[in-house]
């Protein structure tokens, strides 16, 4: 089997690693010369990936013959509660490293909905499986005030999560089990893994450098040694060995031997026994709120097969197998835990009944047209930034974007051919759990193109817009959507900016009247400016819209097709330019919100002032993104695609 082959490779690799140990000890000057220049991986100089840690309840536990140690529960973030009570708790139970440092890329996405805590074990901890289960259940029972709890366990942590849910089913509301270690008993890993702690100390310290490639994509272990997830990977031999030693220090051989035997091994046997022996009529309240996640490239455990087994035992549970994902799934860019919890219904069942329903649209391609869009997204490799509300600093991602719970209008510049709209909608859905309603040019929603037989818009466009809740642009529809408290995406320049003429890159063609501000002010909606960069350089225009209209024959054809189409901005003819595709990286910046609460919609001066602030913020954002692009080592297609092919992750981009 694939898992056995991977473990054989791991064992042979560890033996081969003896040369890496002996070389520096026998000839240090030669080794240092061969390693070449490179900075040392120093964990103490790096910030932890956790947002803000607060130690909760330290539990002293002991076992006869073992050294008493402690484990603790650390709070990473607190979500605001509501009239229905405190926010639900996500308690993360880590893999065999026990550090609780994994999964950091997931918590920011969930921190607005769930309070996040992690179980953390010291390297010297000698708690048994039963003791950990008792500690977990005791921690949940002691929460003040009580709240709904989602146990999220990865690998060994999944065994603990199932053990706690089976031991005290009334304390647990939902489960998320990622590559569960319940498959450990009887697996090839159970034969090979106990040999690892017996390796000589020098070989054990370099072992992680040989084993980590089997567990996940390059750099998956960065959070464990307190490096940012997108930190450049160690390349010099000295750097690689230093990172390997830090990983070995995190899980010393004595700790690995103990946890393999007393936590993973004993726990898997016990949990599987409980599942096998439970009475047929017994049904636990958390079963239908259980999500099982497996990486189809897990080389340590047969996770795909194991999750299929568990989903047959846990009635109502959902299962998701992720393509191209290995054992370290929580730190894989392909996993968006918030999205998976939403689509499975687990997150929705944790929220109070009075909360707004979560969107259930799956952004995964559902048609050939959407597959094509995903291909274009890979070429564009978009990066998103938001502005910190306190100092206006540019922050990677959308974490600084304010809550989108109430009526919100996102306003920005449109780029050539309008790829920016789908990119923004998908990012908001994946990262913020919000399905923004785009206001679009009405012909885009028609089943038949107004330019037929010219195939533009492409076949499938209307169906995709309908799937993502697109609405024909109009003042009435804008008011209706905002009145329902929705987030609306609006490009005031519309088709005029989508089909720019030559030399008009990033020029705004917005209406003169501030009507959108008036509508927003009537409903106290929040205005959020955003800026986009990259789209206007992604085509070398040979003939623009006006040149096509002026051309013989072609001009007559287009004029006959667009004669009856609506117009919203001067010169917004629905005539796509002709040119060569030159895909550039796309950059987006979401600015600071503008409140309309104190704006009287009848006050023309106040509306114009807010409209001017919007335009200035969008223009200024384009300038800031240009400075970011100038410093981006992956702005060009070849180095960017090479990096992403090698790592399986989007190429990072520097903030200002």
C-alpha positions as CSV (number, residue, x, y, z in Angstrom):
1,X,0.0,0.0,0.0
2,X,1.0,3.6,-0.5
3,X,1.3,4.3,3.2
4,X,3.6,1.3,3.7
5,X,5.8,2.5,0.8
6,X,6.0,6.0,2.3
7,X,7.0,4.6,5.7
8,X,9.7,2.5,4.0
9,X,11.0,5.6,2.3
10,X,11.0,7.4,5.7
11,X,13.0,4.6,7.4
12,X,15.6,4.5,4.6
13,X,15.8,8.3,4.6
14,X,16.5,8.3,8.3
15,X,19.4,5.8,7.8
16,X,20.7,7.9,4.9
17,X,20.6,10.9,7.1
18,X,23.5,9.5,9.2
19,X,25.8,11.2,6.7
20,X,24.2,14.5,7.5
21,X,25.0,14.0,11.1
22,X,28.6,12.7,10.7
23,X,29.7,15.3,8.2
24,X,29.5,18.4,10.4
25,X,31.1,16.6,13.3
26,X,34.0,15.3,11.3
27,X,34.7,18.4,9.2
28,X,33.0,21.5,10.4
29,X,34.9,24.0,8.2
30,X,34.0,22.0,5.1
31,X,30.4,21.7,6.2
32,X,30.0,25.4,6.8
33,X,31.6,26.2,3.4
34,X,29.2,23.7,1.7
35,X,26.1,25.1,3.5
36,X,26.7,28.5,2.0
37,X,25.3,31.8,3.2
38,X,22.0,31.7,4.9
39,X,20.4,33.0,8.0
40,X,19.8,30.9,11.0
41,X,16.2,29.8,11.7
42,X,15.7,31.3,15.2
43,X,12.3,30.7,16.7
44,X,12.9,33.2,19.5
45,X,13.0,36.1,17.0
46,X,9.7,35.2,15.4
47,X,6.2,36.1,16.4
48,X,3.9,33.2,17.1
49,X,1.1,32.7,14.6
50,X,-1.5,32.9,17.3
51,X,-3.4,36.1,17.6
52,X,-3.2,36.6,21.3
53,X,-2.7,33.7,23.7
54,X,-4.2,33.5,27.2
55,X,-3.6,30.5,29.3
56,X,-6.7,28.9,30.7
57,X,-7.0,26.2,33.4
58,X,-3.8,24.3,34.0
59,X,-4.5,20.7,34.9
60,X,-1.9,18.8,36.9
61,X,-2.1,15.1,36.0
62,X,0.0,12.1,37.0
63,X,0.3,8.4,36.5
64,X,2.0,5.9,38.7
65,X,5.6,5.6,37.6
66,X,5.4,8.7,35.4
67,X,6.6,12.3,36.1
68,X,3.7,14.6,36.9
69,X,3.2,17.1,34.2
70,X,0.7,19.7,33.0
71,X,-1.3,20.6,30.0
72,X,-3.3,23.7,29.5
73,X,-6.0,25.3,27.4
74,X,-4.9,28.5,25.6
75,X,-7.5,31.0,24.4
76,X,-6.4,32.5,21.0
77,X,-9.4,34.8,20.4
78,X,-12.8,35.6,21.8
79,X,-15.8,36.1,19.5
80,X,-18.5,38.5,20.6
81,X,-21.7,36.9,22.0
82,X,-25.2,38.1,21.4
83,X,-28.6,38.2,23.0
84,X,-28.9,34.4,22.7
85,X,-25.7,33.9,24.9
86,X,-22.0,33.6,24.4
87,X,-20.3,32.7,21.1
88,X,-19.7,28.9,20.6
89,X,-16.3,27.6,21.4
90,X,-14.0,25.8,19.0
91,X,-11.6,23.7,21.0
92,X,-8.7,22.5,18.9
93,X,-7.0,19.3,19.9
94,X,-3.6,19.0,18.1
95,X,-1.7,16.1,16.5
96,X,1.0,14.2,18.2
97,X,3.3,17.2,18.5
98,X,0.8,18.5,21.2
99,X,1.9,22.1,20.8
100,X,-1.4,23.5,19.6
101,X,0.6,25.7,17.1
102,X,-0.9,24.2,14.0
103,X,-3.9,25.4,12.2
104,X,-3.2,29.1,12.6
105,X,-4.2,30.0,9.1
106,X,-7.7,28.7,9.9
107,X,-8.5,30.5,13.1
108,X,-8.7,34.1,11.7
109,X,-11.5,33.0,9.3
110,X,-13.5,31.6,12.2
111,X,-12.8,34.2,14.9
112,X,-15.8,36.3,14.2
113,X,-18.1,33.4,14.8
114,X,-16.4,31.2,17.3
115,X,-14.2,31.7,20.4
116,X,-10.9,29.7,19.6
117,X,-9.0,27.7,22.2
118,X,-6.3,25.1,21.9
119,X,-5.1,22.2,24.0
120,X,-1.3,22.6,24.5
121,X,1.0,19.9,25.9
122,X,4.5,20.5,27.1
123,X,7.2,18.2,25.6
124,X,7.6,16.6,29.1
125,X,3.9,15.9,29.5
126,X,3.1,12.3,30.4
127,X,-0.7,12.3,30.4
128,X,-2.5,9.2,29.3
129,X,-5.3,9.1,26.9
130,X,-7.9,8.7,29.7
131,X,-6.4,11.6,31.6
132,X,-6.5,13.9,28.6
133,X,-10.1,12.9,28.0
134,X,-11.0,13.7,31.6
135,X,-9.2,17.0,31.4
136,X,-10.9,18.0,28.2
137,X,-14.4,17.1,29.6
138,X,-13.6,18.9,32.8
139,X,-12.5,22.0,31.0
140,X,-15.7,22.1,28.9
141,X,-17.9,21.4,32.0
142,X,-16.3,24.3,33.8
143,X,-16.8,26.9,31.1
144,X,-18.5,30.1,32.5
145,X,-20.9,30.8,31.1
146,X,-21.7,27.5,29.5
147,X,-21.7,27.4,25.7
148,X,-22.0,25.2,22.7
149,X,-18.6,23.4,21.9
150,X,-17.1,22.2,18.7
151,X,-14.2,19.8,19.2
152,X,-11.8,20.0,16.2
153,X,-9.2,17.3,16.4
154,X,-6.4,16.5,13.9
155,X,-4.7,13.0,13.8
156,X,-4.1,12.1,17.4
157,X,-6.3,15.0,18.4
158,X,-9.2,13.5,16.5
159,X,-8.9,10.4,18.7
160,X,-9.1,12.6,21.8
161,X,-12.1,14.5,20.3
162,X,-14.0,11.3,19.7
163,X,-13.0,9.9,23.1
164,X,-14.3,13.0,24.9
165,X,-17.5,13.1,22.8
166,X,-18.2,9.4,23.5
167,X,-17.3,9.7,27.2
168,X,-19.5,12.8,27.8
169,X,-21.8,13.2,24.8
170,X,-23.9,15.9,26.5
171,X,-20.9,18.3,26.7
172,X,-20.1,18.3,23.0
173,X,-22.3,20.0,20.3
174,X,-20.2,19.2,17.2
175,X,-17.1,17.4,16.0
176,X,-14.6,18.1,13.2
177,X,-12.1,15.2,12.7
178,X,-9.2,15.8,10.4
179,X,-7.2,12.8,9.1
180,X,-8.3,10.9,12.3
181,X,-5.7,8.7,14.0
182,X,-8.3,6.0,14.8
183,X,-6.8,4.2,11.8
184,X,-3.4,3.9,13.7
185,X,-4.1,0.5,15.3
186,X,-2.9,-2.2,12.9
187,X,-1.6,0.3,10.3
188,X,2.0,0.2,8.9
189,X,2.6,3.4,10.9
190,X,2.0,1.5,14.1
191,X,4.9,-0.8,13.2
192,X,7.4,1.8,12.0
193,X,6.7,4.8,14.3
194,X,7.7,3.1,17.6
195,X,11.2,2.6,16.1
196,X,11.8,6.3,15.6
197,X,12.4,7.2,19.3
198,X,15.1,4.5,19.4
199,X,17.2,6.3,16.9
200,X,20.6,7.8,18.1
201,X,20.1,11.4,19.3
202,X,22.0,12.9,16.4
203,X,20.0,11.0,13.8
204,X,16.7,11.8,15.6
205,X,17.5,15.5,15.5
206,X,17.9,15.5,11.7
207,X,15.0,13.0,11.2
208,X,12.3,15.7,10.8
209,X,14.1,17.2,7.8
210,X,13.7,13.8,6.1
211,X,10.2,13.0,7.4
212,X,8.3,16.3,7.0
213,X,8.1,16.2,3.2
214,X,5.9,13.1,3.6
215,X,3.4,14.9,5.8
216,X,2.4,17.9,3.7
217,X,3.3,20.7,1.4
218,X,6.6,22.5,1.8
219,X,6.6,24.8,4.8
220,X,3.6,23.2,6.5
221,X,5.7,23.0,9.7
222,X,6.5,26.7,9.8
223,X,3.9,27.4,12.6
224,X,5.5,24.7,14.7
225,X,8.8,26.5,14.8
226,X,7.0,29.9,15.0
227,X,7.6,31.1,11.5
228,X,4.9,32.8,9.5
229,X,3.1,30.4,7.2
230,X,4.3,32.2,4.1
231,X,7.9,32.5,5.3
232,X,10.5,31.6,2.7
233,X,11.5,28.0,3.1
234,X,14.9,27.1,4.6
235,X,17.3,26.3,1.7
236,X,20.9,26.2,3.0
237,X,21.8,23.0,4.8
238,X,22.5,24.8,8.0
239,X,19.0,26.3,7.9
240,X,17.4,23.0,7.2
241,X,19.2,21.2,10.0
242,X,18.4,24.0,12.5
243,X,14.7,23.8,11.6
244,X,14.9,20.0,12.0
245,X,16.4,20.3,15.4
246,X,13.7,22.7,16.5
247,X,11.1,20.2,15.4
248,X,12.9,17.4,17.3
249,X,13.0,19.6,20.4
250,X,9.3,20.1,20.1
251,X,8.7,16.4,20.3
252,X,11.7,14.7,22.0
253,X,12.1,10.9,21.6
254,X,10.7,10.2,25.1
255,X,7.6,12.3,24.4
256,X,7.1,10.6,21.0
257,X,7.4,7.1,22.5
258,X,4.9,8.0,25.3
259,X,2.3,9.6,23.0
260,X,2.5,6.8,20.4
261,X,1.8,4.3,23.1
262,X,-0.3,6.0,25.8
263,X,-2.3,8.5,23.7
264,X,-2.5,7.5,20.0
265,X,-2.2,3.7,20.3
266,X,-4.2,3.2,23.5
267,X,-6.7,5.9,22.5
268,X,-7.4,4.4,19.0
269,X,-8.0,0.9,20.5
270,X,-10.3,2.4,23.2
271,X,-12.3,4.6,20.9
272,X,-12.7,1.9,18.3
273,X,-13.9,-0.4,21.0
274,X,-16.5,2.1,22.2
275,X,-17.8,2.6,18.7
276,X,-17.9,-1.1,18.0
277,X,-19.6,-2.0,21.3
278,X,-22.2,0.7,21.6
279,X,-25.8,-0.4,21.5
280,X,-27.4,-0.2,18.2
281,X,-30.2,2.1,19.3
282,X,-27.9,4.7,21.0
283,X,-27.5,7.9,19.0
284,X,-25.3,10.7,20.2
285,X,-26.5,14.3,19.8
286,X,-23.4,15.4,18.0
287,X,-23.4,12.7,15.3
288,X,-25.3,14.7,12.7
289,X,-23.1,17.7,13.5
290,X,-19.9,15.8,12.7
291,X,-17.6,16.7,9.8
292,X,-14.9,14.2,8.7
293,X,-12.0,15.6,6.6
294,X,-9.4,13.5,4.8
295,X,-6.5,14.4,2.6
296,X,-6.3,12.0,-0.4
297,X,-2.5,12.3,-0.3
298,X,-2.1,11.3,3.4
299,X,1.0,9.0,3.3
300,X,1.0,8.2,7.0
301,X,-2.5,6.9,7.6
302,X,-5.3,5.6,5.3
303,X,-7.4,8.6,6.1
304,X,-9.7,8.4,3.1
305,X,-10.7,4.9,4.0
306,X,-10.9,5.6,7.7
307,X,-13.3,8.6,7.2
308,X,-15.5,6.4,5.0
309,X,-15.6,3.8,7.9
310,X,-16.4,6.5,10.5
311,X,-19.1,8.1,8.4
312,X,-20.8,4.7,8.2
313,X,-20.8,4.5,12.0
314,X,-21.7,8.1,12.9
315,X,-25.2,8.6,11.6
316,X,-25.7,11.9,9.8
317,X,-22.0,12.8,9.7
318,X,-20.6,14.5,6.6
319,X,-17.4,13.5,4.9
320,X,-15.0,15.6,2.7
321,X,-11.9,14.3,0.9
322,X,-9.5,17.0,-0.2
323,X,-7.6,16.4,-3.4
324,X,-3.8,16.9,-3.2
325,X,-3.8,17.3,0.6
326,X,-1.5,15.3,2.9
327,X,-1.5,14.4,6.6
328,X,-0.9,18.0,7.8
329,X,-4.2,19.1,6.4
330,X,-5.0,22.0,8.7
331,X,-1.9,23.9,7.5
332,X,-2.5,23.1,3.8
333,X,-3.6,26.1,1.7
334,X,-6.2,23.9,0.0
335,X,-8.2,23.5,3.2
336,X,-10.6,26.3,4.2
337,X,-12.0,25.1,7.5
338,X,-14.7,27.8,7.7
339,X,-16.0,27.0,4.3
340,X,-16.1,23.2,5.0
341,X,-17.9,23.7,8.3
342,X,-20.4,26.0,6.5
343,X,-21.1,23.8,3.6
344,X,-21.5,20.7,5.9
345,X,-24.0,22.6,8.0
346,X,-21.9,22.2,11.2
347,X,-21.2,25.9,11.6
348,X,-24.9,26.8,11.0
349,X,-26.1,24.4,13.7
350,X,-23.7,25.9,16.2
351,X,-25.1,29.4,15.7
352,X,-28.2,30.7,17.5
353,X,-31.5,30.4,15.7
354,X,-31.9,34.1,15.4
355,X,-28.6,34.5,13.5
356,X,-28.7,35.2,9.8
357,X,-28.5,32.0,7.7
358,X,-25.0,31.3,6.3
359,X,-24.5,31.1,2.5
360,X,-24.5,27.6,1.2
361,X,-23.0,28.3,-2.2
362,X,-20.0,26.2,-2.9
363,X,-17.3,28.2,-4.8
364,X,-15.9,25.0,-6.3
365,X,-16.5,25.1,-10.1
366,X,-19.9,23.8,-11.1
367,X,-19.6,24.2,-14.9
368,X,-17.1,24.4,-17.8
369,X,-17.3,28.2,-17.6
370,X,-16.5,28.2,-13.9
371,X,-13.6,25.7,-14.6
372,X,-12.3,28.2,-17.1
373,X,-12.6,31.0,-14.5
374,X,-10.6,29.0,-12.1
375,X,-7.9,28.5,-14.7
376,X,-7.8,32.3,-15.2
377,X,-7.6,32.7,-11.4
378,X,-4.5,30.5,-11.3
379,X,-2.9,32.7,-13.9
380,X,-3.8,35.9,-12.1
381,X,-2.8,34.5,-8.6
382,X,-4.7,37.3,-6.8
383,X,-3.5,38.7,-3.5
384,X,-5.8,40.6,-1.1
385,X,-5.1,43.3,1.5
386,X,-7.2,45.3,3.9
387,X,-6.4,48.4,6.0
388,X,-6.1,48.2,9.8
389,X,-8.8,50.4,11.4
390,X,-6.4,51.9,13.9
391,X,-3.5,53.2,11.9
392,X,-4.4,52.5,8.2
393,X,-1.6,50.0,7.8
394,X,-1.9,47.5,5.0
395,X,-2.6,44.0,6.3
396,X,-2.4,40.8,4.2
397,X,-5.7,39.2,3.7
398,X,-9.2,40.3,4.8
399,X,-8.7,40.0,8.5
400,X,-8.9,43.8,8.9
401,X,-12.1,44.1,7.0
402,X,-14.9,45.1,9.4
403,X,-17.9,43.0,10.1
404,X,-20.3,42.6,7.1
405,X,-23.3,41.8,9.2
406,X,-25.4,44.9,8.4
407,X,-26.1,46.6,5.1
408,X,-22.8,47.2,3.4
409,X,-21.9,48.6,-0.1
410,X,-18.5,47.7,-1.5
411,X,-17.5,50.2,-4.1
412,X,-14.5,50.1,-6.4
413,X,-12.9,50.4,-9.8
414,X,-13.7,47.9,-12.5
415,X,-10.9,46.4,-14.6
416,X,-10.6,45.2,-18.2
417,X,-13.1,42.4,-19.0
418,X,-14.3,42.3,-15.4
419,X,-12.4,39.3,-14.0
420,X,-12.2,41.3,-10.7
421,X,-15.8,40.7,-9.8
422,X,-15.7,36.8,-9.6
423,X,-12.3,37.0,-7.8
424,X,-13.7,39.4,-5.1
425,X,-16.9,37.4,-4.6
426,X,-15.1,34.1,-4.2
427,X,-12.6,35.6,-1.7
428,X,-15.3,37.1,0.4
429,X,-17.1,33.8,0.4
430,X,-14.1,31.8,1.4
431,X,-12.5,34.2,3.9
432,X,-15.4,36.0,5.5
433,X,-18.3,33.6,4.9
434,X,-20.2,36.4,3.1
435,X,-21.9,36.0,-0.3
436,X,-21.8,39.6,-1.7
437,X,-24.6,40.3,-4.2
438,X,-23.1,41.8,-7.3
439,X,-25.0,44.4,-9.3
440,X,-24.3,43.7,-12.9
441,X,-25.0,45.0,-16.4
442,X,-28.4,43.5,-17.3
443,X,-27.5,41.8,-20.6
444,X,-25.0,39.6,-18.6
445,X,-27.9,37.8,-17.1
446,X,-29.6,37.0,-20.4
447,X,-29.5,33.5,-21.7
448,X,-28.8,34.8,-25.2
449,X,-25.9,37.2,-25.8
450,X,-26.9,40.5,-27.3
451,X,-23.8,40.2,-29.5
452,X,-24.8,36.8,-30.9
453,X,-23.5,35.1,-32.9
454,X,-20.4,36.6,-31.2
455,X,-19.9,34.4,-28.1
456,X,-19.6,37.2,-25.6
457,X,-20.5,37.0,-22.8
458,X,-19.2,33.4,-22.8
459,X,-21.7,30.6,-22.6
460,X,-22.4,29.8,-18.9
461,X,-21.9,33.4,-17.7
462,X,-25.6,34.0,-16.9
463,X,-25.9,30.7,-15.0
464,X,-22.8,31.5,-12.9
465,X,-24.1,35.0,-12.1
466,X,-27.5,33.5,-11.1
467,X,-25.7,31.0,-8.8
468,X,-23.9,33.8,-7.0
469,X,-27.0,35.9,-6.5
470,X,-26.2,38.6,-9.2
471,X,-28.9,41.2,-9.7
472,X,-29.4,43.7,-12.6
473,X,-27.9,47.1,-11.6
474,X,-30.5,49.7,-10.7
475,X,-31.1,52.1,-7.9
476,X,-34.2,50.2,-6.9
477,X,-32.3,46.9,-6.7
478,X,-29.5,48.5,-4.7
479,X,-32.1,49.9,-2.2
480,X,-33.8,46.5,-2.0
481,X,-30.7,44.5,-1.3
482,X,-29.4,47.0,1.3
483,X,-32.8,47.1,3.0
484,X,-32.5,43.3,3.5
485,X,-29.1,43.9,5.3
486,X,-27.0,42.4,2.5
487,X,-23.5,43.1,1.3
488,X,-23.6,44.5,-2.2
489,X,-20.8,44.7,-4.7
490,X,-21.0,47.7,-7.1
491,X,-18.7,49.0,-9.8
492,X,-20.0,52.5,-10.6
493,X,-18.0,52.6,-13.8
494,X,-19.7,49.5,-15.1
495,X,-19.2,48.6,-18.8
496,X,-17.3,51.9,-19.4
497,X,-14.4,50.7,-17.2
498,X,-14.7,47.0,-18.3
499,X,-14.2,48.1,-21.9
500,X,-11.6,50.8,-21.5
501,X,-10.1,52.4,-24.5
502,X,-6.3,52.5,-25.2
503,X,-4.4,54.6,-22.7
504,X,-7.2,54.6,-20.1
505,X,-5.7,52.2,-17.5
506,X,-7.2,52.6,-14.1
507,X,-9.2,55.7,-15.1
508,X,-12.5,56.0,-13.1
509,X,-15.6,56.7,-15.2
510,X,-18.1,57.1,-12.4
511,X,-21.4,59.0,-12.7
512,X,-21.2,62.6,-11.6
513,X,-24.2,62.4,-9.2
514,X,-23.6,60.7,-5.8
515,X,-26.8,58.7,-6.0
516,X,-25.2,55.6,-4.5
517,X,-24.3,57.5,-1.4
518,X,-27.9,58.8,-1.1
519,X,-29.3,55.3,-1.3
520,X,-26.8,54.0,1.3
521,X,-27.6,57.0,3.6
522,X,-31.3,56.2,3.5
523,X,-30.5,52.8,5.1
524,X,-27.5,53.8,7.2
525,X,-25.4,51.4,5.2
526,X,-21.6,51.2,5.5
527,X,-19.5,52.2,2.4
528,X,-16.3,50.3,1.9
529,X,-14.0,51.4,-0.9
530,X,-11.8,48.9,-2.7
531,X,-9.1,49.1,-5.3
532,X,-7.9,46.6,-7.9
533,X,-4.7,46.4,-10.0
534,X,-3.5,44.1,-12.7
535,X,-6.6,43.6,-14.9
536,X,-6.0,46.6,-17.1
537,X,-2.5,45.3,-18.1
538,X,-3.8,41.8,-18.7
539,X,-4.6,42.5,-22.3
540,X,-2.6,44.3,-25.0
541,X,-5.5,46.0,-26.9
542,X,-5.2,45.9,-30.7
543,X,-8.6,47.6,-31.4
544,X,-10.6,49.2,-28.6
545,X,-14.4,49.7,-28.5
546,X,-14.4,53.0,-30.3
547,X,-12.1,51.8,-33.0
548,X,-14.3,48.8,-33.6
549,X,-17.4,51.0,-33.9
550,X,-15.5,53.2,-36.4
551,X,-14.4,50.2,-38.5
552,X,-16.3,49.4,-41.7
553,X,-18.7,46.4,-41.4
554,X,-17.7,45.7,-37.8
555,X,-19.0,49.0,-36.7
556,X,-22.4,48.3,-38.4
557,X,-22.6,44.9,-36.7
558,X,-22.0,46.3,-33.2
559,X,-24.2,49.3,-33.6
560,X,-27.1,47.0,-34.6
561,X,-26.6,44.8,-31.6
562,X,-26.2,47.5,-28.9
563,X,-28.8,49.9,-30.1
564,X,-31.4,48.9,-27.5
565,X,-29.1,48.2,-24.5
566,X,-29.3,50.4,-21.4
567,X,-26.6,52.9,-20.6
568,X,-25.5,53.9,-17.1
569,X,-22.4,56.0,-17.8
570,X,-21.4,58.1,-20.8
571,X,-19.7,56.0,-23.4
572,X,-20.5,52.6,-21.8
573,X,-21.0,50.8,-25.1
574,X,-21.1,47.0,-24.8
575,X,-18.3,46.4,-27.4
576,X,-15.4,44.2,-26.1
577,X,-12.0,45.3,-27.4
578,X,-9.8,42.9,-29.4
579,X,-6.3,42.1,-28.2
580,X,-3.7,39.7,-26.9
581,X,-4.1,38.2,-23.4
582,X,-1.0,39.1,-21.2
583,X,-2.0,37.8,-17.8
584,X,-0.7,39.9,-14.9
585,X,-1.0,39.3,-11.2
586,X,-4.1,40.9,-9.6
587,X,-3.9,42.9,-6.4
588,X,-6.8,44.1,-4.3
589,X,-7.0,46.5,-1.3
590,X,-10.1,47.0,0.8
591,X,-10.0,50.4,2.5
592,X,-11.4,51.8,5.7
593,X,-15.2,52.0,6.0
594,X,-17.2,55.2,5.6
595,X,-20.3,55.4,7.7
596,X,-23.4,57.0,6.3
597,X,-25.2,57.1,9.7
598,X,-24.7,60.8,10.1
599,X,-25.4,61.7,6.4
600,X,-28.7,63.2,5.5
601,X,-29.6,61.8,2.0
602,X,-31.2,65.1,1.2
603,X,-28.0,67.0,2.0
604,X,-26.3,67.3,-1.4
605,X,-23.1,68.7,0.0
606,X,-22.7,65.9,2.5
607,X,-23.4,63.2,-0.1
608,X,-20.9,64.8,-2.5
609,X,-18.3,64.9,0.2
610,X,-18.7,61.2,1.0
611,X,-18.7,60.4,-2.8
612,X,-15.5,62.3,-3.1
613,X,-13.9,60.4,-0.2
614,X,-14.9,57.1,-2.0
615,X,-13.3,58.1,-5.3
616,X,-10.1,59.4,-3.5
617,X,-9.8,56.2,-1.5
618,X,-10.1,54.0,-4.6
619,X,-7.6,56.1,-6.5
620,X,-5.2,56.1,-3.5
621,X,-5.6,52.4,-3.1
622,X,-4.5,51.8,-6.7
623,X,-1.4,53.8,-6.0
624,X,-0.6,51.8,-2.9
625,X,-1.1,48.6,-4.8
626,X,1.3,49.8,-7.5
627,X,4.0,50.3,-4.9
628,X,3.3,46.8,-3.5
629,X,3.6,45.3,-7.1
630,X,6.9,47.1,-7.6
631,X,8.3,45.1,-4.6
632,X,6.7,41.8,-5.4
633,X,9.3,39.2,-6.4
634,X,6.5,37.1,-7.9
635,X,4.7,39.7,-10.0
636,X,5.8,38.1,-13.2
637,X,4.2,34.9,-14.5
638,X,7.2,32.5,-14.7
639,X,8.6,32.9,-11.2
640,X,5.1,33.0,-9.7
641,X,4.0,29.8,-11.4
642,X,7.3,28.1,-10.6
643,X,6.9,28.9,-6.9
644,X,3.3,27.8,-6.8
645,X,4.0,24.6,-8.6
646,X,6.8,23.8,-6.2
647,X,4.9,24.6,-3.0
648,X,1.3,24.0,-3.8
649,X,0.5,27.4,-2.2
650,X,-0.1,30.9,-3.6
651,X,3.0,33.0,-4.0
652,X,3.3,35.5,-1.2
653,X,3.3,39.3,-1.8
654,X,4.8,41.9,0.4
655,X,2.6,44.6,2.0
656,X,3.8,48.2,2.0
